[in-house]
Amino acid sequence: MKNEGLSAGKIAAIKRARLLTDFEWIPLRDFPAYSRSKGEKIIQKAGVPLSGMPYSTMELTDKFICENVSFETFVSIINNPDSALYTKDLGGGTNGKKWTYFGIVCNGFVRYAFGIKERTNTKRWLQIPGMRLIAEAGCYTPEEIEICDVLHIFGTGRNHVVLVTDILYGDDGKVTGIEISEATPPLCRRELLDVDEFHRKYDAFALMRYDYIDSVPLYDASDEEILFRRELQPELPKIAIDCGNKSNYTVGEEAVISVFSDTEDVVEIRRDGEVVEKVTVKGPSNFARKFERGYYTATNLTYGESIEFCFKKPEITHTVKNGIIEIKADPCDKESILVHMDFRGKGEKEAGLVKTERFTDEEKKTGIIRKPIPEEAQTYKINFENKYGMWTHQIIQIYE
């Protein structure tokens, strides 16, 4: 950052963005990268160094980095050759596009930089509290842009948001360069543009500013420790799980536990502290299990290495009357809290976000939620959070 006098909130936002763009890693196996083009498949090759978190739109699995998947969890995913990153190819998603099993999208990138938990989409970017339109596309000069401003475009065949993370000035006070940080296929990145390049790429983008920038959570040095101060090619773990250490699964999903050793080992699985199973494995191998609701620890007793994971299943019911929906939402887990809800469109898993509703303290406490139903809404999701991150249930139809 070349500018002086930035607020603590702006410094924190830029550092958080750097975690997503500057993270260096080496995949252990080939994996498919997100492709915008229908039917196209891009492969990231094993052993080739990469920089930046993977881009992917993951409504099918809710495996969003920084929301459902922590940095610690993602590091354990890339270091496990049996992880879902390498072994699960979702193939064609919406409109036949290809995508990665874990990732982050453009608006998720900026929301993480600003510390905004509530999920939104690019179309409804201005509905975020504190997000303010400064100027429409083509109605501002580079000198009017500030660090941590957001550039936004929607509905012109391009739907995207990017974050301004640096601005360079000449001796005359004129802008000479603008650094853009973004989540874009196939990997998050930052790019320093001269003024001509900036105009070519971003003249069609509106300029927005986040009024709550000084409420950005302070930069957590432990995240940098996890991502940057580690071996790029570590030894394989003696035990691993396909969605990563400290991950959330939904009851009914299958978890794949792997052991990487040349010995005969015993894996002990505990649920909420009680032993539920012991599995003997020989040589590098894996086994799949479906678990009941609860918090689990799996330990390779030979080496003393452990992994943690959780299986979730909330109880959710609702009634509709006079355009108001009353929802009773119980996470069935004392360690989980209600965060917010999403009203969505048609009942398909890829249905678009219509509106995000924040909960009152009373709604969070009681689990009883009353909200007016937006005109376009046909389904909804409740978002919970526990010590492993955000988690949701399957999309629920509003109307029978």
C-alpha positions as CSV (number, residue, x, y, z in Angstrom):
1,M,0.0,0.0,0.0
2,K,1.5,3.3,-1.1
3,N,-1.0,5.6,0.5
4,E,-0.5,7.2,3.9
5,G,-3.0,7.8,6.7
6,L,-5.4,4.9,6.0
7,S,-7.9,4.1,8.8
8,A,-7.5,0.9,10.8
9,G,-10.6,-0.5,9.0
10,K,-9.2,0.1,5.6
11,I,-5.9,-1.5,6.5
12,A,-7.7,-4.5,7.9
13,A,-9.9,-4.8,4.8
14,I,-6.8,-4.7,2.5
15,K,-4.9,-7.3,4.6
16,R,-7.9,-9.6,4.6
17,A,-8.2,-9.3,0.8
18,R,-4.4,-10.1,0.5
19,L,-5.0,-13.4,2.2
20,L,-7.3,-14.4,-0.7
21,T,-5.1,-13.1,-3.6
22,D,-1.6,-13.8,-2.4
23,F,-2.0,-17.3,-0.9
24,E,0.5,-19.6,-2.6
25,W,-0.2,-23.4,-2.8
26,I,0.6,-26.5,-4.8
27,P,-2.2,-28.9,-5.6
28,L,-1.4,-32.6,-5.0
29,R,-3.7,-33.8,-7.8
30,D,-5.3,-32.3,-10.9
31,F,-8.6,-30.6,-10.2
32,P,-11.2,-28.8,-12.4
33,A,-11.3,-25.1,-12.2
34,Y,-14.4,-22.9,-12.6
35,S,-15.2,-22.1,-16.3
36,R,-17.6,-19.4,-17.5
37,S,-18.1,-21.2,-20.8
38,K,-20.8,-23.8,-21.2
39,G,-19.2,-27.3,-21.4
40,E,-15.7,-26.0,-21.0
41,K,-13.4,-27.6,-18.5
42,I,-10.2,-26.1,-17.2
43,I,-7.8,-28.4,-15.3
44,Q,-5.4,-27.1,-12.7
45,K,-2.4,-29.5,-12.8
46,A,-0.8,-31.3,-9.9
47,G,2.5,-29.9,-8.8
48,V,2.1,-26.5,-10.5
49,P,2.3,-23.6,-8.0
50,L,-0.8,-21.5,-7.8
51,S,-1.5,-18.1,-6.2
52,G,-4.9,-17.1,-4.9
53,M,-7.9,-19.0,-3.6
54,P,-10.0,-20.9,-6.2
55,Y,-13.1,-19.2,-7.7
56,S,-16.3,-21.2,-7.6
57,T,-20.0,-20.6,-7.1
58,M,-21.0,-23.3,-4.7
59,E,-24.8,-23.1,-4.0
60,L,-24.9,-26.9,-4.5
61,T,-22.7,-27.7,-1.6
62,D,-22.2,-24.5,0.5
63,K,-18.5,-25.0,0.5
64,F,-17.6,-21.3,0.3
65,I,-14.1,-20.4,1.5
66,C,-14.3,-17.8,4.3
67,E,-18.0,-18.6,5.0
68,N,-18.4,-22.4,5.4
69,V,-14.7,-23.3,5.0
70,S,-12.0,-21.7,7.2
71,F,-8.4,-21.1,6.1
72,E,-7.3,-23.9,8.5
73,T,-9.8,-26.2,6.9
74,F,-8.8,-25.3,3.3
75,V,-5.1,-25.9,4.0
76,S,-6.0,-29.4,5.3
77,I,-8.1,-29.9,2.1
78,I,-5.2,-29.1,-0.3
79,N,-2.8,-31.3,1.7
80,N,-5.1,-34.3,1.4
81,P,-4.9,-36.0,-2.0
82,D,-8.2,-37.8,-1.2
83,S,-10.1,-34.6,-0.4
84,A,-13.2,-33.5,-2.3
85,L,-11.2,-30.8,-4.0
86,Y,-9.5,-33.5,-6.1
87,T,-12.0,-36.4,-6.1
88,K,-15.4,-34.7,-6.5
89,D,-16.1,-33.2,-9.9
90,L,-19.6,-31.6,-9.9
91,G,-19.5,-31.4,-13.7
92,G,-22.0,-29.1,-15.3
93,G,-23.8,-26.7,-12.9
94,T,-26.1,-23.8,-13.8
95,N,-26.2,-23.4,-17.6
96,G,-23.7,-26.3,-18.0
97,K,-20.8,-24.4,-16.5
98,K,-18.0,-26.3,-14.7
99,W,-16.9,-25.5,-11.2
100,T,-14.6,-26.4,-8.3
101,Y,-15.9,-28.2,-5.2
102,F,-14.6,-25.4,-2.9
103,G,-14.2,-21.7,-3.7
104,I,-15.3,-18.1,-3.3
105,V,-17.3,-15.8,-5.5
106,C,-16.7,-12.1,-6.4
107,N,-19.2,-10.7,-3.9
108,G,-18.0,-13.1,-1.2
109,F,-14.5,-11.8,-1.7
110,V,-15.5,-8.2,-1.0
111,R,-17.8,-9.2,1.8
112,Y,-15.0,-11.1,3.5
113,A,-12.6,-8.1,3.2
114,F,-15.3,-6.0,4.9
115,G,-16.3,-8.6,7.4
116,I,-19.9,-8.9,6.2
117,K,-21.3,-12.3,7.1
118,E,-24.7,-12.0,5.5
119,R,-24.7,-13.6,2.0
120,T,-25.9,-11.5,-0.9
121,N,-25.5,-11.6,-4.6
122,T,-24.1,-9.1,-7.1
123,K,-27.6,-8.0,-8.3
124,R,-28.5,-6.9,-4.8
125,W,-25.2,-5.4,-3.8
126,L,-26.7,-2.0,-2.9
127,Q,-29.0,-3.7,-0.4
128,I,-26.1,-4.3,2.0
129,P,-26.4,-1.9,4.9
130,G,-23.8,0.9,4.6
131,M,-23.2,0.3,0.9
132,R,-23.6,3.6,-0.9
133,L,-23.6,4.5,-4.6
134,I,-21.1,7.3,-5.2
135,A,-21.4,7.6,-9.0
136,E,-22.9,5.7,-11.9
137,A,-20.7,4.2,-14.6
138,G,-18.8,6.8,-16.6
139,C,-19.6,9.6,-14.2
140,Y,-16.4,9.7,-12.1
141,T,-12.7,10.3,-12.6
142,P,-9.9,8.2,-11.1
143,E,-9.1,11.0,-8.7
144,E,-12.6,10.5,-7.1
145,I,-11.8,6.9,-6.2
146,E,-10.7,6.0,-2.7
147,I,-8.9,2.9,-1.4
148,C,-11.5,0.3,-0.4
149,D,-14.1,1.6,-2.8
150,V,-16.0,-1.0,-4.7
151,L,-16.6,-1.1,-8.5
152,H,-19.9,-2.8,-9.4
153,I,-21.6,-3.9,-12.7
154,F,-24.8,-5.9,-13.2
155,G,-27.3,-6.6,-15.9
156,T,-25.2,-5.8,-19.0
157,G,-24.0,-9.3,-19.6
158,R,-21.4,-8.8,-16.9
159,N,-22.1,-9.3,-13.1
160,H,-19.2,-8.5,-11.0
161,V,-17.8,-6.6,-8.0
162,V,-14.1,-5.7,-7.3
163,L,-12.3,-4.0,-4.5
164,V,-9.8,-1.1,-4.9
165,T,-6.8,-2.0,-2.8
166,D,-4.2,0.6,-3.8
167,I,-4.0,3.9,-5.6
168,L,-0.7,5.4,-7.0
169,Y,-0.3,9.2,-7.5
170,G,2.2,11.2,-9.5
171,D,4.0,14.3,-8.3
172,D,1.1,16.4,-9.7
173,G,-1.5,14.6,-7.6
174,K,-3.0,12.8,-10.5
175,V,-3.7,9.1,-10.3
176,T,-1.1,7.0,-12.2
177,G,-2.2,3.5,-11.1
178,I,-5.1,1.7,-9.5
179,E,-4.8,-1.8,-7.9
180,I,-7.9,-4.0,-8.2
181,S,-8.4,-7.2,-6.1
182,E,-11.1,-9.7,-7.0
183,A,-12.4,-13.2,-7.1
184,T,-12.5,-14.2,-10.7
185,P,-12.0,-17.5,-12.6
186,P,-10.0,-19.5,-12.0
187,L,-8.2,-17.9,-8.9
188,C,-8.5,-14.8,-6.8
189,R,-6.0,-12.1,-7.9
190,R,-4.9,-8.5,-7.7
191,E,-3.7,-6.4,-10.6
192,L,-2.2,-2.9,-10.8
193,L,-3.5,-1.0,-13.8
194,D,-2.4,2.3,-15.3
195,V,-5.1,4.8,-16.0
196,D,-5.7,3.8,-19.6
197,E,-6.0,0.1,-18.7
198,F,-8.4,1.0,-15.9
199,H,-10.6,2.9,-18.2
200,R,-10.6,0.1,-20.7
201,K,-11.6,-2.5,-18.1
202,Y,-13.8,-0.6,-15.7
203,D,-15.5,2.4,-17.4
204,A,-18.8,0.4,-17.3
205,F,-18.6,-0.1,-13.5
206,A,-20.4,2.1,-11.0
207,L,-18.5,3.4,-8.0
208,M,-19.6,2.5,-4.5
209,R,-18.4,3.1,-1.0
210,Y,-18.9,1.2,2.3
211,D,-19.8,3.6,5.1
212,Y,-19.1,1.0,7.8
213,I,-15.5,0.5,6.7
214,D,-14.2,1.3,10.2
215,S,-16.2,-1.6,11.5
216,V,-14.2,-4.1,9.6
217,P,-12.9,-6.9,12.0
218,L,-9.2,-6.4,12.8
219,Y,-6.8,-8.4,10.9
220,D,-6.1,-11.8,12.5
221,A,-2.4,-12.7,12.3
222,S,-3.2,-16.3,12.9
223,D,-4.9,-16.5,9.5
224,E,-1.6,-15.4,7.9
225,E,0.3,-17.9,10.0
226,I,-2.0,-20.7,8.6
227,L,-1.8,-19.6,5.0
228,F,1.7,-18.2,4.4
229,R,4.0,-19.6,7.1
230,R,3.8,-23.3,6.2
231,E,5.5,-25.8,4.0
232,L,4.1,-25.7,0.4
233,Q,4.8,-29.5,0.0
234,P,4.3,-31.0,3.5
235,E,4.3,-34.6,4.4
236,L,1.0,-36.3,4.0
237,P,-1.1,-36.3,7.1
238,K,-1.5,-39.6,9.0
239,I,-5.3,-39.0,9.0
240,A,-7.5,-36.7,6.9
241,I,-11.2,-36.2,5.9
242,D,-12.5,-35.2,2.5
243,C,-14.1,-31.9,3.3
244,G,-11.2,-30.8,5.6
245,N,-10.3,-30.7,9.3
246,K,-12.9,-28.8,11.3
247,S,-15.6,-29.0,8.7
248,N,-19.4,-29.3,8.8
249,Y,-21.4,-32.0,7.0
250,T,-25.1,-32.5,6.8
251,V,-26.7,-35.7,8.1
252,G,-27.1,-38.0,5.1
253,E,-23.8,-36.9,3.5
254,E,-20.9,-39.3,3.3
255,A,-17.6,-38.5,4.8
256,V,-14.4,-40.1,3.5
257,I,-11.6,-40.6,6.1
258,S,-8.2,-41.3,4.8
259,V,-5.0,-42.7,6.4
260,F,-1.6,-42.1,4.8
261,S,0.9,-44.5,6.3
262,D,2.7,-47.8,5.4
263,T,1.7,-49.4,8.7
264,E,-1.4,-51.1,10.0
265,D,-3.2,-48.5,12.0
266,V,-6.3,-48.2,14.2
267,V,-8.7,-45.2,13.7
268,E,-10.8,-44.4,16.7
269,I,-13.9,-42.3,16.1
270,R,-15.5,-40.5,19.0
271,R,-18.9,-38.7,19.0
272,D,-19.2,-36.0,21.7
273,G,-16.4,-37.7,23.5
274,E,-17.8,-41.2,23.4
275,V,-16.1,-44.0,21.3
276,V,-18.5,-45.0,18.5
277,E,-16.2,-47.1,16.2
278,K,-12.7,-48.4,15.8
279,V,-11.5,-49.1,12.2
280,T,-8.3,-51.0,11.4
281,V,-6.6,-49.9,8.2
282,K,-3.5,-51.1,6.5
283,G,-1.3,-49.0,4.2
284,P,-2.6,-45.8,2.5
285,S,-6.4,-46.3,2.3
286,N,-9.7,-44.6,3.1
287,F,-13.2,-45.6,4.2
288,A,-16.5,-43.8,3.9
289,R,-19.1,-43.3,6.7
290,K,-22.5,-41.6,7.3
291,F,-22.8,-40.3,10.8
292,E,-25.6,-39.1,13.1
293,R,-25.8,-35.6,14.3
294,G,-22.9,-34.6,16.6
295,Y,-19.3,-33.4,16.9
296,Y,-16.7,-36.1,16.0
297,T,-13.0,-36.7,16.5
298,A,-11.2,-39.3,14.5
299,T,-7.7,-40.3,15.7
300,N,-5.0,-42.4,14.2
301,L,-4.0,-44.2,17.4
302,T,-0.7,-45.3,15.9
303,Y,0.6,-41.8,15.4
304,G,-1.6,-39.8,17.7
305,E,-2.9,-37.5,14.9
306,S,-6.6,-36.4,15.0
307,I,-9.2,-34.6,12.8
308,E,-12.4,-32.9,13.9
309,F,-15.7,-32.7,12.1
310,C,-19.4,-32.2,12.7
311,F,-22.7,-33.5,11.3
312,K,-25.6,-31.1,11.4
313,K,-29.4,-31.5,11.1
314,P,-31.7,-28.7,12.3
315,E,-35.4,-28.9,12.9
316,I,-37.2,-26.3,10.9
317,T,-41.0,-25.8,10.4
318,H,-43.0,-22.8,9.1
319,T,-46.5,-21.5,8.5
320,V,-47.7,-18.8,6.1
321,K,-50.5,-16.3,6.7
322,N,-51.3,-13.0,5.0
323,G,-48.0,-12.7,3.3
324,I,-46.0,-13.4,6.6
325,I,-44.0,-16.5,7.2
326,E,-43.4,-17.7,10.7
327,I,-40.5,-20.1,11.0
328,K,-39.4,-22.2,14.0
329,A,-35.7,-23.0,13.6
330,D,-33.8,-25.1,16.0
331,P,-30.2,-26.0,15.2
332,C,-30.4,-28.9,17.6
333,D,-26.9,-28.0,18.7
334,K,-26.1,-25.8,21.7
335,E,-22.9,-24.6,20.0
336,S,-24.7,-23.2,16.9
337,I,-26.4,-19.9,16.6
338,L,-28.8,-18.4,14.1
339,V,-27.1,-15.9,11.8
340,H,-29.5,-14.8,9.0
341,M,-31.9,-16.2,6.4
342,D,-32.0,-16.1,2.6
343,F,-35.2,-15.8,0.6
344,R,-34.6,-17.4,-2.8
345,G,-36.4,-18.0,-6.1
346,K,-37.7,-21.2,-7.5
347,G,-37.2,-24.4,-5.7
348,E,-34.1,-25.5,-7.6
349,K,-30.8,-25.7,-5.7
350,E,-29.4,-23.0,-8.0
351,A,-32.3,-20.6,-7.4
352,G,-31.2,-17.0,-7.1
353,L,-31.1,-15.0,-3.9
354,V,-34.1,-12.7,-3.6
355,K,-33.4,-11.1,-0.2
356,T,-31.3,-11.5,2.9
357,E,-33.1,-11.0,6.2
358,R,-31.2,-10.3,9.4
359,F,-32.5,-11.6,12.7
360,T,-33.4,-9.6,15.8
361,D,-31.9,-10.6,19.1
362,E,-35.2,-12.0,20.1
363,E,-35.5,-14.1,17.0
364,K,-31.9,-15.5,17.5
365,K,-32.8,-16.3,21.1
366,T,-36.1,-18.0,20.6
367,G,-35.6,-19.4,17.1
368,I,-39.1,-18.0,16.1
369,I,-38.8,-15.8,13.1
370,R,-41.5,-13.7,11.5
371,K,-40.8,-12.0,8.1
372,P,-42.8,-10.6,5.2
373,I,-42.4,-12.8,2.1
374,P,-40.8,-11.0,-0.8
375,E,-42.9,-11.1,-4.0
376,E,-40.3,-13.2,-5.9
377,A,-39.5,-15.6,-3.1
378,Q,-40.5,-19.3,-3.4
379,T,-38.0,-20.9,-1.1
380,Y,-35.7,-20.0,1.9
381,K,-32.6,-21.1,3.8
382,I,-31.6,-20.5,7.4
383,N,-28.0,-19.8,8.0
384,F,-26.4,-21.0,11.3
385,E,-22.9,-20.8,12.6
386,N,-20.8,-22.9,14.9
387,K,-17.1,-23.1,15.8
388,Y,-16.3,-24.6,12.3
389,G,-18.1,-21.8,10.4
390,M,-21.4,-21.2,8.6
391,W,-23.7,-24.0,7.8
392,T,-27.2,-24.3,6.3
393,H,-29.9,-26.8,5.7
394,Q,-31.4,-27.8,2.3
395,I,-33.6,-25.2,0.6
396,I,-37.2,-25.3,1.9
397,Q,-40.3,-24.5,-0.2
398,I,-42.4,-21.7,1.2
399,Y,-45.6,-22.8,-0.4
400,E,-46.9,-26.4,-0.5
